[in-house]
Amino acid sequence: MNTAAFLAKVRAAVGNHLSEVIALRNERAIKNDQSYVTRGDMLLDQLIRDLVTAEGANVRLVSEEDAKVGLVDTTGYLVVVDPIDGTE
């Protein structure tokens, strides 16, 4: 994986959807762990998840919005996602 190219794709995806993320900032949902998440965070999480999936099997993802307790396979690349919206 070319890290600079991957980050450029993430930056472009976020930029292309920024107005939608901002519009969803006040819409909240409850995650499986009973904590709140904004729909904007969920959108950002899905955008990045889709980009990671497109990179192939050598890239793993750990996301705040879908965190699972336990060990993570750290072979290859590891992408850690904590969306920028921030639930208040």
N, C-alpha and C positions, 0 to 999 in steps of 0.2 A: 504494500500500500504506500502510495506517495502521500505523506502526511500533509504537506502544504496544499496539494491538490484537494485532498479530502476536506481540510478546513475551509478552503475556498468554496467548496460545494455547500458546506454547512452555512457559511456566512451568506451565500447567495440565497439559499432556501429560507433562512430566517428573514433576510431583508425582503424577499418577495412576499412574505406572509406577515410582515410586521404589523400592518394596519389591522389585520384579522386577529392577531394575537392581542393587540391592545384592546380591540373591541370585546374580546372574550375575557378580559382581565377580571371583571366583576361577576362572572358566572362561575359558580362553585359547584363542585361535586364532592362526594365522599368516596375515598379510596377503600380498598379491601381492608386496610388496617385501621379504618374509621377516622383517618385524618382527612383534612380538606385539601383540595387541589383546585386550581382554577382551570377552566377550559382552555385558557391560553397556554398554560403549562402543558396540558395534555396534547395540544396541537404541536407545540415545539418538540415534545418528547416523540410524538409519532413521526414528525418530519425527520428528525435525527435517526430514529430507529430505522426508517425506510432507507436512508442513506447508508447506514451501517450494514443492513441486510444486502444492499446492492454491492457492497465491497467484497462479499463472499465469506466463506467459512473461516478464514484466518482472522476475523475480527469479532471480538466479543463485546457485549454491551452490558453495563450496569447502570440502571436508571433509578433516580430517586422516586419517580412516580410508579415504578413497578419493582421496587426492591424486594429481593428474596434473601432471606437469611441463610447463610451457609457459605460454602467454598465456591469460588468462581474459577473456572478454567482460565488461566492466564497465559496459555500458549498463544503465540501470535500477538496481535494488537488488542489492547483493551481500551474501550471508549467509555468514559464515565460521564453521565448526563445529569445535570442539575439545572433544569430550565430556569431561565432568567426572570420570569414574570414575578414570582414570589407571592404566595398566598398570605394575606394579612389576617 
